[in-house]
């Protein structure tokens, strides 16, 4: 009996594997295989309403970036931010893209974050990576009033606070702050104004 059951399981697994579509296909660039299976059309059903906090940002946003130096001077640049569901809808990825200055030899700048929610606690975790800057950060948080606030630490132990502010269906303001005294005082390092890009643009 046990042998028969084992055989049935093997056959079932083999049949299931045979039914699975192949990721790659003849004549298709295999370097695109991973990218092809990464996106999802929406959140996984198991996330329920917990997906809504960040799910409302899905799409492309035109970005007006502001980087604030310690002396108070501000450097502006333009770019775009893209949000989309990935990994069968269990996570949401963003890409912050900065355009090179017109006429310069600069490369575009790109960083990314993968965020996911624990439905039991409604806490979001964000794994942020900036490979061109050799930087990675883990942030955690969620809704605080009408804002979204994420907290973590940089590589030097300073406290970080990232927030989504003044959120509307077509705009929001992202702020990045740092504290070197355990949260007693904060300095704003970045303030980025986002405007949703209309479909077809």
C-alpha positions as CSV (number, residue, x, y, z in Angstrom):
1,X,0.0,0.0,0.0
2,X,2.8,2.4,1.0
3,X,4.7,1.6,-2.2
4,X,1.6,2.2,-4.3
5,X,1.0,5.6,-2.6
6,X,4.6,6.6,-3.1
7,X,4.3,5.6,-6.8
8,X,1.2,7.6,-7.2
9,X,2.8,10.7,-5.6
10,X,5.8,10.4,-8.0
11,X,3.5,10.1,-11.0
12,X,1.4,13.1,-9.8
13,X,4.5,15.2,-9.2
14,X,5.9,14.3,-12.6
15,X,2.5,15.1,-14.3
16,X,2.4,18.5,-12.4
17,X,5.9,19.3,-13.6
18,X,5.0,18.4,-17.1
19,X,2.0,20.7,-16.9
20,X,4.0,23.7,-15.8
21,X,4.8,26.1,-18.6
22,X,8.4,26.5,-19.5
23,X,9.8,29.9,-18.6
24,X,12.1,30.1,-21.7
25,X,11.1,29.4,-25.2
26,X,13.1,28.8,-28.4
27,X,14.4,32.0,-29.9
28,X,13.7,34.0,-26.8
29,X,16.6,35.7,-24.9
30,X,17.1,33.7,-21.7
31,X,18.4,36.7,-20.0
32,X,14.8,38.0,-19.9
33,X,13.3,34.8,-18.3
34,X,13.6,36.1,-14.7
35,X,12.2,39.5,-15.6
36,X,9.2,37.8,-17.4
37,X,8.1,35.9,-14.3
38,X,8.8,38.6,-11.7
39,X,5.7,40.9,-12.1
40,X,2.2,40.3,-10.8
41,X,-1.0,42.0,-11.9
42,X,-2.1,42.7,-8.4
43,X,-1.6,41.7,-4.7
44,X,-2.0,38.1,-3.6
45,X,-5.6,37.5,-2.3
46,X,-4.2,36.4,1.1
47,X,-3.1,40.0,1.8
48,X,-6.6,41.4,1.7
49,X,-7.0,45.0,2.7
50,X,-3.4,45.0,4.1
51,X,-2.1,45.4,0.5
52,X,-3.9,48.8,0.1
53,X,-1.4,50.9,2.1
54,X,1.2,50.7,-0.6
55,X,-0.9,49.2,-3.4
56,X,-2.4,52.6,-4.2
57,X,1.0,53.8,-5.5
58,X,1.2,51.2,-8.3
59,X,2.0,53.0,-11.5
60,X,4.6,55.6,-12.7
61,X,5.2,58.9,-11.0
62,X,7.1,61.9,-12.3
63,X,9.6,63.0,-9.6
64,X,11.0,66.3,-8.6
65,X,13.9,65.3,-6.3
66,X,15.5,67.6,-3.7
67,X,18.7,66.7,-1.9
68,X,19.5,68.9,1.1
69,X,23.1,69.3,2.2
70,X,24.2,70.0,5.8
71,X,24.8,73.7,4.9
72,X,21.2,74.0,3.8
73,X,21.9,74.1,0.1
74,X,19.5,72.2,-2.1
75,X,20.3,70.2,-5.3
76,X,17.3,69.5,-7.6
77,X,17.0,66.8,-10.2
78,X,14.3,65.1,-12.2
79,X,13.3,61.5,-12.6
80,X,10.5,59.0,-12.1
81,X,9.4,56.4,-9.6
82,X,7.7,53.2,-10.6
83,X,5.7,50.9,-8.3
84,X,4.4,47.4,-9.2
85,X,3.5,44.1,-7.6
86,X,5.9,41.2,-7.9
87,X,6.5,37.6,-6.7
88,X,2.9,36.4,-7.3
89,X,1.6,39.5,-5.5
90,X,3.3,38.8,-2.2
91,X,5.6,41.9,-2.5
92,X,5.6,45.3,-4.1
93,X,8.7,46.7,-5.8
94,X,9.6,50.3,-6.4
95,X,12.3,51.8,-8.6
96,X,13.6,55.4,-8.0
97,X,15.1,56.6,-11.3
98,X,17.1,59.8,-11.6
99,X,17.7,61.3,-15.1
100,X,21.2,62.5,-16.1
101,X,21.6,66.2,-16.5
102,X,21.0,67.3,-20.1
103,X,24.3,67.4,-22.1
104,X,26.3,65.6,-19.4
105,X,28.1,62.3,-19.5
106,X,26.4,61.2,-16.2
107,X,24.7,57.8,-16.0
108,X,21.1,57.6,-14.9
109,X,20.8,56.7,-11.2
110,X,18.6,53.8,-10.1
111,X,17.8,52.4,-6.7
112,X,15.1,49.9,-5.7
113,X,13.1,48.7,-2.8
114,X,11.1,45.5,-2.2
115,X,8.4,45.7,0.4
116,X,6.0,43.2,1.9
117,X,3.4,43.2,4.7
118,X,2.7,40.8,7.5
119,X,-1.1,40.6,7.6
120,X,-1.0,39.5,11.3
121,X,0.7,42.7,12.4
122,X,0.0,45.0,9.5
123,X,3.7,45.9,9.6
124,X,5.6,46.5,6.4
125,X,9.2,45.6,5.8
126,X,11.2,47.3,3.1
127,X,14.5,46.0,1.7
128,X,16.2,48.9,0.0
129,X,19.2,48.4,-2.4
130,X,21.4,50.9,-4.1
131,X,24.1,48.8,-5.8
132,X,25.8,51.7,-7.5
133,X,26.3,53.3,-4.1
134,X,27.2,50.0,-2.4
135,X,24.3,50.6,0.0
136,X,21.5,48.5,1.5
137,X,19.0,49.3,4.2
138,X,16.2,47.5,6.0
139,X,13.2,49.6,7.1
140,X,10.0,48.7,8.9
141,X,6.8,50.6,9.6
142,X,3.3,51.4,8.4
143,X,0.5,53.9,8.6
144,X,0.8,56.7,11.2
145,X,-2.3,58.8,10.9
146,X,-2.6,60.0,7.3
147,X,1.1,59.3,6.7
148,X,3.2,56.2,6.1
149,X,6.4,56.1,8.2
150,X,9.3,53.7,7.9
151,X,12.2,53.4,10.4
152,X,15.6,51.8,10.3
153,X,19.3,52.5,10.6
154,X,22.1,53.3,8.1
155,X,25.4,51.5,7.9
156,X,26.9,53.8,10.5
157,X,24.1,53.2,13.1
158,X,22.3,56.5,12.5
159,X,18.5,56.4,12.7
160,X,16.6,56.8,9.5
161,X,13.0,57.9,9.0
162,X,11.3,57.7,5.6
163,X,7.8,59.0,5.2
164,X,5.1,59.4,2.6
165,X,3.2,62.6,3.2
166,X,0.3,64.6,1.8
167,X,-0.9,61.5,0.0
168,X,-3.6,62.0,-2.7
169,X,-4.5,59.7,-5.7
170,X,-2.2,61.8,-7.9
171,X,0.5,63.1,-5.7
172,X,2.6,62.6,-2.6
173,X,5.7,63.9,-0.9
174,X,8.5,61.5,0.2
175,X,10.8,62.7,2.9
176,X,14.1,61.1,4.2
177,X,15.4,62.1,7.6
178,X,18.4,61.2,9.7
179,X,19.0,61.4,13.5
180,X,22.4,61.1,15.2
181,X,21.1,61.4,18.7
182,X,18.7,58.5,19.1
183,X,15.7,60.3,17.6
184,X,15.9,63.5,19.7
185,X,16.5,65.7,16.7
186,X,16.1,65.0,13.0
187,X,17.6,66.5,9.9
188,X,15.9,66.3,6.5
189,X,18.2,65.0,3.9
190,X,15.7,64.5,1.0
191,X,12.3,65.8,0.0
192,X,10.8,64.5,-3.3
193,X,7.6,65.6,-4.8
194,X,5.8,63.0,-6.9
195,X,3.0,63.5,-9.5
196,X,1.2,60.5,-11.0
197,X,1.9,60.1,-14.7
198,X,-1.3,59.9,-16.8
199,X,-1.8,56.6,-18.7
200,X,-0.4,56.7,-22.2
201,X,2.3,59.3,-21.5
